[in-house]
Amino acid sequence: MRPTLRQGRAARVPGGPDARQYRAGAVGFTELATAQREVMKASLELEDDADKRKAILQKLKANAEGTVEAAEAKSKAGLATQVDVLQAKALLLEVSIEILRAEKKGKPSK
């Protein structure tokens, strides 16, 4: 029996390129940022359970934090631009906003 899309995704989230590959020069920053955004959107669309969505977002936040650190290190070494650093920080903020939305959604109304 073939696994469903959700079952297959569960073992891979978060996926795609990560900060280690960016640091090593295996992927460019634009490719990394695009992949991380796509993974975030797809992961959130596929998961209905609020707790699992929060766990996914926390993993994605850790990836985004690693991306900021990698972009800053590469920028200091002259291997990346300040634009890369700003884009990495924007990605981290996007994930943080999604976390806040998920938390707000989970709280009962007053």
Beta strands, then each sheet from edge to edge (+ up, - down):
end
